[in-house]
Amino acid sequence: MRAVKSVVPTHTVLEGGGFKVRRPAAMGMLMSPFLLLDEMGPVDYGPGEAVGAPWHPHRGFETVTYLMHGEMEHEDSAGNKGKLTPGDVQWMTAGKGIIHSELPTEKMMQEGGLMHGFQIWVNLPAKDKMMAPRYQDIMASESPIAQSDGVWARVVAGECLGVESSIDTVIPITYVHVKMEKGADLLKDFEVDLNAMLYVFKGEIKVEGKKLKDGSLALLTNGSQVVINATKDSEFLILAGPEINEPIARYGPFVMNTREEIMQAIEDYRNGILA
Ligand code: FE
């Protein structure tokens, strides 16, 4: 049975043009294979206030965007273009390089509105860091939902309550958005050795007697399952993946294994050959 190994507090920062995100105070090596966990908002924009991330590069990992409220538009150097609305997921494997923009839709910019979602960075093993970039867009209507007594779960990647995602991940990843009513229980199976964590963003849950409040990231011990009890109406993410036991060299939007590879990424970007 998995228990809570440690709890990492979160803090709220303003990114880029004033984009509000809440993120764990420590990530990276701590929670391999995840490099970053950003809760975007919730923020209620007025007309003309919504901001996003204009054109920027990535290399060496994956960015996964999941929206719960609001609308975003993405466009990239490979000619992909799409719109994300609530419940949609964009799984982007940057691999050897992509340049993209992630912005609120024109409508959202003009009219404003509630924005709430997640962007998670998933690391790639050294042998896959320079793979060909790819996109997987999963619309809310195609996204598998698992349900049991007082439990609703969107299975973005991996499996929950016997329901499986169709998303193709490079390394085995579990990514589940769970809503639980007060008093409900959820038993989630895992492969014993995978690193697993819970990020609570509403209410309060309990794991093996340990209470986890809104805004906490709990790293779990290894084991084949976890039992989660909701002590309030709650929402949280279940994330799991393998330990990538390799050095991390990180500079802004590039995540490689060595400093030389980072220098190469910067040079390739300057020379216009990153993507
Ligand atoms: Fe990006």
Boltz pocket constraint, residues with backbone or C-beta under 6 A from the ligand:
constraints:
  - pocket:
      binder: B
      contacts: [[A, 53], [A, 56], [A, 57], [A, 58], [A, 63], [A, 100], [A, 102]]
      max_distance: 6.0
